[in-house]
Every structure is written in structure tokens, then in C-alpha cells.
Amino acid sequence: MRISAQLVIDESELQEQFVRASGPGGQNVNKVSTAVQLRFNAATSRALPASVRDRLLKLAGSRATAAGEIIIIAQRFRTQPQNRADARARLAELIERASHAPKFRRPTKPTTGSKQRRLDAKQRTGQIKQLRSRKIDAD
């Protein structure tokens, strides 16, 4: 399974199991196993660099087991081939997102000018409110 130009997952690393799906399908849903349970062991995969593996397990969240296996269940469609393609596409998208390193955030501080402008604006607002509350005595 090709994820990107540099990243290819071997088919032998993917395990598929067909189970009964819930949802629409009428009587068919009780008889035919159309849902796909796709398993990919990210912890032992030779195709993934260590940094991508760590980000992938973090991104997978509850779909990842403690052993580092990612489980994707696809039951959106009524046929096995469509659910199979959906599960593989979702895994590929997850790995693609994990392969991009997040941009380093350089912490910044507000400039002196922006601090001064903020304080001036606060002062103006306070003056406007003060002017509203004053009562003028009629002599």
C-alpha cells in the first residue's frame, strides 16, 4: 500500500477480518459479514521511521492498543470491497498525517508598541464610560 513517494506499507503487515456490521442492510445485515476490521501493527512495522511511528500512535488515539497495534473498523458501506477500500484509505490518511512533522513554534512576545496601544485603548474606553456616568448639575 503506497502512502507517499518514500513510504510504502507491505501488504503482509495488514490483517483484515470481516465481521458483521450494525446499521442499514435489512435482513442482509444479520447474515453477511460486510464490516472490515483492519489491523496494522505500527510498533513492529519496518516501513515506518521512529518519528512517524510515534506521531502515528499519538494521532490514532483510542484506535491504537497498548501493544502499538492500530485497529480501524469500517462499516459505512453495505459491501465488503467498499468497506475494505474505506478502511485502507482511512489508514493511509492517518499515516500521511503522521508523516508530516509539525511546524516548530517559536515563542514570541508582544512588542512595546502593541502593549502601549492596548493600554491606550483601555484608557480611552475607561474615559468614555466615566463621561457617561457623570451627572451635570443644572444651576
PyMOL commands that set and color helices and strands:
alter all, ss='L'
color gray80, all
select helices_A, chain A and resi 11-13+28-31+50-63+80-99+112-133
alter helices_A, ss='H'
color red, helices_A
select strands_A, chain A and resi 14-19+35-41+69-74
alter strands_A, ss='S'
color yellow, strands_A
deselect
rebuild
show_as cartoon
